[in-house]
């Protein structure tokens, strides 16, 4: 009888441990490197030489109107496929984020180029630039930038803050679920849509003299 109970207990414990491990692996996936990308005629020669495989892959998602999920390396439809996966990965930017330093790395210059260069802006669909799980090791400087693109940098790690002083956009700016060390500088920014700062960690947010046309969403 005791032997049977021990076997049953061991089976239950093994199942529980396996389930917890599987859940942990799903919520905090192993880093996955970006694959080498096929030639893309929409990328200008200068950027072909500078952009990393991850940046080229992210651009391929963006120009299709899809969200680039850096954790799983999937291009997903916003607010459907993307939302379901976002919920399951919502804590990934906060647990050992440096695990993704190489595999999820996106350069600040990549953002500046696609948001400012008319060649790339003309190819961005209405959904805009949507990255989830990007890892920015250098400061992001979008100061004095005027763009017509929706900008979503959710679930991301920014190690040295983001400067958006005098930033202007006709659409939304979203930094939900992000882990931002340093400052989010939005002084004198003009955002015609909404500003999203929900469920994240932000060392400092400076909204001095900024104007938000719709709403500021925080939680």
C-alpha positions in Angstrom: 0.0 0.0 0.0 2.8 2.4 1.0 4.7 1.5 -2.2 1.6 2.3 -4.3 1.1 5.6 -2.6 4.7 6.6 -3.1 4.5 5.7 -6.8 1.3 7.8 -7.2 2.9 10.7 -5.3 6.0 10.5 -7.5 3.9 10.5 -10.6 1.9 13.6 -9.5 5.1 15.4 -8.5 6.8 14.6 -11.8 3.7 15.9 -13.7 3.6 19.1 -11.6 7.4 19.7 -12.1 7.1 19.1 -15.8 4.1 21.4 -16.1 5.9 24.2 -14.2 9.0 23.8 -16.3 7.0 23.9 -19.5 5.1 27.0 -18.3 8.4 28.7 -17.4 9.9 27.9 -20.8 6.9 29.3 -22.5 6.7 32.5 -20.4 10.5 33.0 -20.5 11.5 31.4 -23.8 15.1 30.4 -24.6 16.8 33.1 -26.7 16.5 32.4 -30.5 18.8 34.0 -33.0 17.5 35.7 -36.1 18.2 33.8 -39.3 20.0 35.3 -42.2 17.5 37.2 -44.3 16.9 36.9 -48.1 17.7 39.9 -50.2 15.0 42.6 -49.8 14.7 45.1 -52.6 12.9 47.6 -50.2 16.2 48.0 -48.2 18.6 50.6 -49.6 22.2 49.6 -50.2 23.5 51.6 -47.2 21.1 49.8 -44.8 21.8 46.4 -46.4 25.4 46.8 -45.3 24.6 48.1 -41.8 21.4 46.4 -40.6 21.7 43.2 -38.7 19.7 40.1 -39.5 17.3 40.9 -36.7 16.8 44.4 -38.0 16.2 43.2 -41.6 13.8 40.6 -40.2 11.9 43.2 -38.1 11.6 45.4 -41.2 10.1 42.5 -43.2 7.4 42.2 -40.5 6.8 46.0 -40.3 6.3 46.5 -44.0 3.7 43.7 -44.0 1.7 45.5 -41.3 2.6 42.8 -38.7 4.1 43.0 -35.3 7.7 41.7 -34.9 7.9 39.5 -31.8 11.6 39.3 -31.0 11.1 36.6 -28.3 9.7 34.1 -30.7 10.8 35.5 -34.0 7.3 35.6 -35.4 5.6 38.2 -37.5 2.1 38.4 -36.0 -1.2 40.1 -36.7 -1.7 42.9 -34.2 -4.6 42.6 -31.7 -5.2 38.9 -32.5 -2.3 36.5 -32.7 0.1 39.1 -31.2 -2.2 39.9 -28.2 -2.5 36.3 -27.1 1.3 35.8 -27.2 2.0 39.1 -25.5 -0.1 38.0 -22.5 2.0 34.9 -22.1 5.3 36.7 -22.5 4.4 39.8 -20.4 7.0 39.1 -17.7 9.8 38.1 -20.1 11.3 41.7 -20.2 11.8 41.6 -16.4 13.3 38.2 -15.7 17.0 38.0 -16.6 16.5 40.3 -19.5 20.2 40.2 -20.4 19.7 36.7 -21.7 18.2 38.4 -24.8 21.0 41.0 -25.3 22.3 39.3 -28.5 19.3 37.6 -29.9 16.8 40.5 -29.5 19.1 43.4 -30.2 17.8 46.3 -32.3 19.8 49.4 -32.9 18.6 52.9 -32.1 19.7 54.0 -35.6 17.4 51.4 -37.2 14.4 53.2 -35.6 15.6 56.6 -36.6 16.1 55.6 -40.2 12.7 53.9 -40.8 10.8 56.7 -39.0 12.6 59.6 -40.7 13.6 58.4 -44.2 10.7 59.0 -46.7 11.8 55.9 -48.6 10.9 53.7 -45.6 8.0 55.8 -44.3 6.2 55.3 -47.6 6.4 51.5 -47.1 5.0 51.4 -43.5 1.3 50.4 -43.4 -1.2 52.1 -41.1 -0.4 49.7 -38.3 3.0 51.4 -38.0 6.2 50.2 -36.5 5.4 47.5 -34.0 8.2 45.7 -32.0 7.7 43.4 -29.0 10.6 42.2 -27.0 13.3 44.4 -28.6 16.6 44.9 -26.6 18.2 48.3 -26.9 21.6 48.5 -25.2 22.3 52.1 -26.4 20.4 55.3 -25.8 17.5 55.8 -28.2 17.5 59.3 -29.5 14.4 60.4 -31.5 14.7 64.1 -30.4 13.2 66.6 -32.8 11.8 63.8 -35.0 8.6 64.4 -36.8 7.0 61.2 -38.1 3.6 60.1 -39.5 4.1 56.5 -38.3 2.4 54.8 -35.3 5.3 53.7 -32.9 4.9 50.7 -30.6 7.9 49.5 -28.6 6.1 47.2 -26.2 7.7 44.5 -24.0 11.1 45.9 -24.7 14.3 46.4 -22.7 16.0 49.8 -23.0 19.2 50.0 -21.0 19.9 53.7 -21.4 16.5 55.4 -21.7 14.8 57.0 -24.7 14.9 60.7 -25.7 11.8 62.0 -27.3 12.2 65.8 -26.7 10.2 67.8 -29.3 9.1 64.4 -30.8 6.0 64.8 -33.0 3.7 62.2 -34.4 0.2 62.1 -35.9 -0.4 58.7 -34.3 0.2 56.9 -31.0 3.3 56.2 -29.0 3.3 53.0 -26.9 5.9 51.7 -24.4 3.7 49.2 -22.6 5.2 46.3 -20.7 8.7 47.7 -21.2 11.6 47.7 -18.8 13.2 51.1 -19.3 16.3 52.1 -17.3 17.1 55.8 -17.4 14.7 58.4 -18.5 11.8 58.6 -20.9 12.2 62.2 -22.0 9.1 63.6 -23.6 9.6 67.3 -22.9 7.6 69.4 -25.4 6.5 66.3 -27.3 3.4 66.5 -29.5 1.5 63.3 -29.8 -1.8 63.6 -31.6 -3.0 60.1 -30.6 -2.5 58.4 -27.3 0.6 57.7 -25.1 0.7 54.2 -23.6 2.8 53.6 -20.5 1.1 50.5 -18.9 2.4 47.6 -16.9 6.1 48.5 -17.3 9.0 49.7 -15.3 10.1 53.3 -16.0 12.9 54.9 -13.9 11.8 58.4 -14.8 9.2 59.9 -17.2 9.4 63.6 -18.0 6.3 65.0 -19.7 7.0 68.6 -19.0 5.2 70.8 -21.5 4.2 67.9 -23.7 0.8 67.7 -25.4 -1.1 64.5 -25.9 -4.1 64.8 -28.2 -6.1 61.8 -27.0 -5.2 60.1 -23.7 -2.4 59.0 -21.4 -2.8 55.4 -20.5 -1.0 54.3 -17.4 -1.4 51.5 -14.8 
